[in-house]
Amino acid sequence: SLRADLGPLQPGSGFRFVPELALGFGSGSPSVLALANVQYPFGSVMGSRTVQPYVTLGAGIFSPSVLAVNTAVGASFNVRSAGMSPMYTYVELQGLNLFDYTRLMVGLTTRR
């Protein structure tokens, strides 16, 4: 899966535009997923900037079902010490078409 955090929907907005593209090669025929997601990060847990939960809602194209609605919950974690440039890992539970298809995603990002 490849996704890009393109920043706030508009200046000062807490909602972020996060498009996503994924290819699947599991059982059966290959699948393609292209989503336009909006992500909302909540405040950091326990006053720390290290852990930040978020929710995601999106829509797009998904084979085999053609159209997709994406719902997801996740959290990102800073894995570097305070003096270094940030590197975040994220864990996300993604439910396509209201959890008809469920994916557990783990990844790295340099931006949150």
C-alpha atoms as a printed R data frame, in Angstrom:
    type eleno elety resid chain resno       x       y      z
1   ATOM     1    CA   SER     A     1   0.000   0.000  0.000
2   ATOM     2    CA   LEU     A     2   1.239   3.490 -0.834
3   ATOM     3    CA   ARG     A     3  -0.285   6.557  0.738
4   ATOM     4    CA   ALA     A     4   0.594  10.224  0.934
5   ATOM     5    CA   ASP     A     5  -0.358  12.760  3.593
6   ATOM     6    CA   LEU     A     6  -0.976  15.824  1.426
7   ATOM     7    CA   GLY     A     7  -1.778  18.053  4.389
8   ATOM     8    CA   PRO     A     8  -4.883  19.863  5.637
9   ATOM     9    CA   LEU     A     9  -7.980  20.059  3.434
10  ATOM    10    CA   GLN     A    10  -7.788  23.824  3.941
11  ATOM    11    CA   PRO     A    11  -5.479  26.027  6.033
12  ATOM    12    CA   GLY     A    12  -6.106  25.547  9.752
13  ATOM    13    CA   SER     A    13  -8.270  22.444  9.266
14  ATOM    14    CA   GLY     A    14  -7.723  19.381 11.441
15  ATOM    15    CA   PHE     A    15  -8.822  17.153  8.547
16  ATOM    16    CA   ARG     A    16  -6.021  15.863  6.312
17  ATOM    17    CA   PHE     A    17  -6.186  14.569  2.725
18  ATOM    18    CA   VAL     A    18  -4.514  11.127  2.532
19  ATOM    19    CA   PRO     A    19  -4.940   9.367 -0.847
20  ATOM    20    CA   GLU     A    20  -4.028   5.668 -1.008
21  ATOM    21    CA   LEU     A    21  -3.161   3.127 -3.698
22  ATOM    22    CA   ALA     A    22  -2.766  -0.616 -3.036
23  ATOM    23    CA   LEU     A    23  -2.330  -3.794 -5.046
24  ATOM    24    CA   GLY     A    24  -3.311  -7.187 -3.617
25  ATOM    25    CA   PHE     A    25  -2.042 -10.582 -4.723
26  ATOM    26    CA   GLY     A    26  -3.814 -12.954 -2.334
27  ATOM    27    CA   SER     A    27  -6.045 -15.866 -3.221
28  ATOM    28    CA   GLY     A    28  -7.990 -15.474 -6.441
29  ATOM    29    CA   SER     A    29  -7.410 -12.640 -8.894
30  ATOM    30    CA   PRO     A    30  -5.315  -9.562 -8.093
31  ATOM    31    CA   SER     A    31  -7.113  -6.602 -6.528
32  ATOM    32    CA   VAL     A    32  -6.631  -2.855 -6.957
33  ATOM    33    CA   LEU     A    33  -7.563  -0.212 -4.401
34  ATOM    34    CA   ALA     A    34  -7.507   3.558 -5.056
35  ATOM    35    CA   LEU     A    35  -8.994   5.720 -2.285
36  ATOM    36    CA   ALA     A    36  -9.425   9.401 -1.514
37  ATOM    37    CA   ASN     A    37  -9.231   9.402  2.300
38  ATOM    38    CA   VAL     A    38  -9.794  12.137  4.859
39  ATOM    39    CA   GLN     A    39  -7.980  11.542  8.140
40  ATOM    40    CA   TYR     A    40  -8.621  13.254 11.472
41  ATOM    41    CA   PRO     A    41  -5.856  12.976 14.090
42  ATOM    42    CA   PHE     A    42  -6.932  13.364 17.707
43  ATOM    43    CA   GLY     A    43  -4.860  14.984 20.407
44  ATOM    44    CA   SER     A    44  -1.892  13.028 21.630
45  ATOM    45    CA   VAL     A    45  -2.433  10.383 24.289
46  ATOM    46    CA   MET     A    46  -1.688  11.435 27.879
47  ATOM    47    CA   GLY     A    47  -0.208  14.784 26.803
48  ATOM    48    CA   SER     A    48   2.576  13.121 24.849
49  ATOM    49    CA   ARG     A    49   3.339  13.876 21.184
50  ATOM    50    CA   THR     A    50   4.698  10.329 20.913
51  ATOM    51    CA   VAL     A    51   1.344   8.523 20.414
52  ATOM    52    CA   GLN     A    52  -1.421  10.043 18.284
53  ATOM    53    CA   PRO     A    53  -4.691   8.202 17.481
54  ATOM    54    CA   TYR     A    54  -6.689   8.987 14.339
55  ATOM    55    CA   VAL     A    55  -9.769   8.002 12.338
56  ATOM    56    CA   THR     A    56 -10.081   7.811  8.555
57  ATOM    57    CA   LEU     A    57 -13.026   7.922  6.163
58  ATOM    58    CA   GLY     A    58 -12.730   7.644  2.400
59  ATOM    59    CA   ALA     A    59 -14.172   6.430 -0.869
60  ATOM    60    CA   GLY     A    60 -12.821   5.161 -4.145
61  ATOM    61    CA   ILE     A    61 -12.368   2.211 -6.455
62  ATOM    62    CA   PHE     A    62 -11.807  -1.339 -5.239
63  ATOM    63    CA   SER     A    63 -11.819  -4.490 -7.297
64  ATOM    64    CA   PRO     A    64 -13.603  -6.905 -7.033
65  ATOM    65    CA   SER     A    65 -16.538  -4.822 -5.736
66  ATOM    66    CA   VAL     A    66 -15.888  -1.714 -7.932
67  ATOM    67    CA   LEU     A    67 -16.744   0.972 -5.362
68  ATOM    68    CA   ALA     A    68 -15.354   1.173 -1.845
69  ATOM    69    CA   VAL     A    69 -16.080   3.003  1.370
70  ATOM    70    CA   ASN     A    70 -13.105   3.052  3.717
71  ATOM    71    CA   THR     A    71 -13.354   3.352  7.486
72  ATOM    72    CA   ALA     A    72 -10.285   3.004  9.692
73  ATOM    73    CA   VAL     A    73  -8.958   3.619 13.178
74  ATOM    74    CA   GLY     A    74  -5.290   3.774 14.003
75  ATOM    75    CA   ALA     A    75  -2.460   5.351 15.921
76  ATOM    76    CA   SER     A    76   0.988   6.605 15.028
77  ATOM    77    CA   PHE     A    77   4.036   6.328 17.287
78  ATOM    78    CA   ASN     A    78   7.296   8.287 17.232
79  ATOM    79    CA   VAL     A    79  10.102   5.703 17.233
80  ATOM    80    CA   ARG     A    80  13.035   8.145 17.461
81  ATOM    81    CA   SER     A    81  14.360  10.044 20.448
82  ATOM    82    CA   ALA     A    82  13.607  13.752 20.899
83  ATOM    83    CA   GLY     A    83  16.885  15.058 19.418
84  ATOM    84    CA   MET     A    84  16.489  13.241 16.089
85  ATOM    85    CA   SER     A    85  14.206  14.008 13.154
86  ATOM    86    CA   PRO     A    86  10.896  12.188 13.698
87  ATOM    87    CA   MET     A    87  10.176   8.741 12.279
88  ATOM    88    CA   TYR     A    88   6.699   7.403 12.936
89  ATOM    89    CA   THR     A    89   5.261   3.937 12.688
90  ATOM    90    CA   TYR     A    90   1.532   3.463 12.441
91  ATOM    91    CA   VAL     A    91  -0.863   0.636 13.182
92  ATOM    92    CA   GLU     A    92  -4.293   0.789 11.580
93  ATOM    93    CA   LEU     A    93  -7.373  -1.395 11.353
94  ATOM    94    CA   GLN     A    94  -8.993  -0.670  8.005
95  ATOM    95    CA   GLY     A    95 -12.506  -1.822  7.102
96  ATOM    96    CA   LEU     A    96 -13.413  -1.597  3.445
97  ATOM    97    CA   ASN     A    97 -17.136  -1.500  2.627
98  ATOM    98    CA   LEU     A    98 -18.090  -1.349  6.302
99  ATOM    99    CA   PHE     A    99 -15.659  -4.148  7.244
100 ATOM   100    CA   ASP     A   100 -16.656  -6.624  4.512
101 ATOM   101    CA   TYR     A   101 -12.894  -6.614  3.815
102 ATOM   102    CA   THR     A   102 -10.632  -5.989  6.794
103 ATOM   103    CA   ARG     A   103  -6.910  -5.183  6.733
104 ATOM   104    CA   LEU     A   104  -4.427  -4.683  9.540
105 ATOM   105    CA   MET     A   105  -1.871  -2.188  8.307
106 ATOM   106    CA   VAL     A   106   1.546  -1.427  9.786
107 ATOM   107    CA   GLY     A   107   3.863   1.122  8.182
108 ATOM   108    CA   LEU     A   108   6.461   3.886  8.511
109 ATOM   109    CA   THR     A   109   6.189   7.570  7.779
110 ATOM   110    CA   THR     A   110   8.331  10.660  8.319
111 ATOM   111    CA   ARG     A   111   5.362  13.008  8.515
112 ATOM   112    CA   ARG     A   112   2.290  13.061 10.702
